[in-house]
Amino acid sequence: MKIKTADLAGAALDWAVAKCEGVNEEAFRLFYEPTEPADYDRHGFPEFHYSTIWHKAGPIIEREEIRLTPPLAGETDWLAACGNPDVAGPTPLIAAMRCYVASKLGAEFEVPDEVI
């Protein structure tokens, strides 16, 4: 299914970030609900939860030099900028990861139905 980057959230956003990070397709088999110890990183965080865990998103934000701006007065969304038009999101991580995906995959792309 084709989806706009600005609308990505949850598993679909995490999947898109993992795709941009070059995670191989086999790793998506246990994508969003880790069940085995191997599905967690060495710090005990679930793999691929980029939009909710700073430990996962922080290195990407730093490496890609994503700039975050808190909501302005009367606004609710954070803004993230990384070389393309600002991307908004309800949290700093969602905004930053949407921005990252937009910079790599564009404003709209194909997401597998099982991820949405």
N, C-alpha and C positions, 0 to 999 in steps of 0.2 A: 504494500500500500504506500502511495506517495504521501509524504507528510511534510509540513513546513517546519523548518528548524525552530522558528519562534514558538511553535506549539508543542515542542518536545517536552516530555516530563517522565518521571518514573523510570520504568524498565526500558522504554524506548530511548530516552535520553542517555541512560547508562550504556545501552547497547551501541548507540552511535558514537559515544566517546571511546568505547573499547575498540570499535572499528577504526577510528582515527588513530588510536594508539598502536594499531597493527596486531591486535590480539587475533590469533588464528581461529578459524571457524570451529574447530573441535572444542575450543575452550568455551564456546557459547552453549554447549550441550547442557551444562549445569548452570546456566547463566545467572539467574537472579535469585534462586533459592538454594544456597549452598547447604549440602547435607553431609559431606565428608570433610575430615580435617584438611585435606588437600585443597578444598575450595576456599580456604582462608589464607591470607598472606601471613608472613612470619610475625606480624604484630597482632594477629588475631582478628583482623578486619575482614569482612566478606569481600571477595573479589568483585570488581566491576561496579561498586556503588559510588561512582564518581559524583553524582548529584546530591549526595547526602552526607558524605564523610570527607571532612577537610583533609585528612591524611591521604586520601586518594586524589583529590582535586588540587590540593596545594602545589605539588610539584609541576603540574600542568600549567596552573595559573602563573607560577613563577617563570617557568621555561618559555612560555608563549607571551610573557609580558602583558597579560590581560589586566586592564585597568578597571577597577570596580568603583562605582559611584553609588552611595546610599540614596534612598528615595528622597526627592526634594519635598518641600512642604506641600502637603495635600496629595502627594503621590504614594503609591504602595509598592511599586516595583523598583528593584535595583537595576542599574545599567552596567553593562560590561562592554568594553571596547578592546579590540585586538586587530586593528587594521582594516576593518570593514565597518559598515554602519553599526551604531550601538545596538546591542541586543538586550532586551529586558527579561526579567524573571522575578518571581516573588521572593526568592532568597538569593544571596550572593553566589552560592554554588550553582544554582540552576541558571542564573544569568551568565555566569562565567563559562559553564559547560556548553550552553547554547551558542555562545559566541565562538568558542573553540570549534564546535562542530560546523558552524556556518562558515568559518574561515577555511576549513578543510573540505567540506562536502557541498557547500552552497546553501542557498536559502530553502531548497526543497530537494528531497531525495527519497529513494525507495527504502522502506523499513519492512522486514518480514512481519506478516500478520501475527505470528505467534508471540512476537515481542510486545505488541501494542496491547 
